[in-house]
Amino acid sequence: MWPPATRAATAWWRVSESARKPVSSRGVKPVSHATPHAASGLLFAVLGAIAFSGKAIIVKLAYRHGVDAVTLIMYRMLFALPLFALMAWWSSRGQPALTRRDWLGVLGLGFSGYYLASFLDFAGLAFISASLERLIIYLTPTLVLLLSLLLFGRKVQPVQLLGMAVSYAGVLLVFGQEATAEGRDVAWGSLLVFLSAISYALYLTYSGELVQRLGSLRLVGLATSVACVLCLLQFVLLRPLNAASVALPVIWLSLLNATLCTAVPVLLVMMAIERIGAGATAQIGMVGPVSTILMGVLVLGEPFTLWVAAGTGLVVAGIFVFSRSARASVV
């Protein structure tokens, strides 16, 4: 999803979720508009959002070489594993050892948030456009709220319901246009990506306690390392080893996906939060769907219609209203 590493991602909502907590509880200091780091923070946030969004483009390009989802995600995780293992080691230096309960939490979150969410996302991209995929993934914040309502009885404000309705209407608009043009496979692909968003929303819903105890960087490093191992095991169990023989462009695209669209944006977003705060970083993350659509048109040759433009506008506007009301509720 999201890349792992906060996909797709999907990364946007982890930033947005943290913005709901008082600054003192997150350990993040308010950033003055006059800080010399503000400009670099804005740049990091923009680049991080665009890099995350590029994942869908790279996956679609790789599919043109006849590779399947199981093999493609194996290569992506194979190249990402050393990066995330290094991240886990670096962030664990001088920290207390994980308890059995911590390890169970890491395993569960790694399965749901990074393995299952990533695989479902990759599988869905075989059937739908990168633009529609990104808009569906962008609904993740609303799914977190719905899960919090069902599991913990959290209250939902009327303005949040309005934002959700607008954003879902936008996705349905783009889905309807694409299904009419491409056929029934679009429904299957959209369902897979929506299940991916639900899986990642479960990760976000249950990760709060571990984030507070282990720290976000350590948790991401450990959970994504778990997901990488699971994706490698999945390939070994489901495919013959000679299935690893793929076209050379698939290798290079997977390496690019693992670095530029997975590990690098995680660090960029974290540096952006440090400089400009979680709220501003979340709002800047809204360039993600727009950048995916532009790259889809320019790189993949996907059609850009008035329906896509209108649907994207509705989704971005709905999530903007939704996220602002969420932050206002904790002020």
Secondary structure, 3 states (H helix, E strand, C coil): CECHHHHCCCHHHHHHHHCCCCHHHHCCCCCCCCCCCHHHHHHHHHHHHHHHHHHHHHHHHHHCCCCCHHHHHHHHHHHHHHHHHHHHHHHHCCCCCCCHHHHHHHHHHHHHHHHHHHHHHHHHCCCCCHHHHHHHHCCHHHHHHHHHHHHHCCCCCHHHHHHHHHHHHHHHHHHHHHHHHHCCHHHHHHHHHHHHHHHHHHHHHHCHHHHHHHCHHHHHHHHHHHHHHHHHHHHHHHCCHHHHCCCHHHHHHHHHHHHHHHHHHHHHHHHHHHHHCHHHHHHHCCHHHHHHHHHHHHHHCCCCCHHHHHHHHHHHHHHHHHHHHHHHCCC
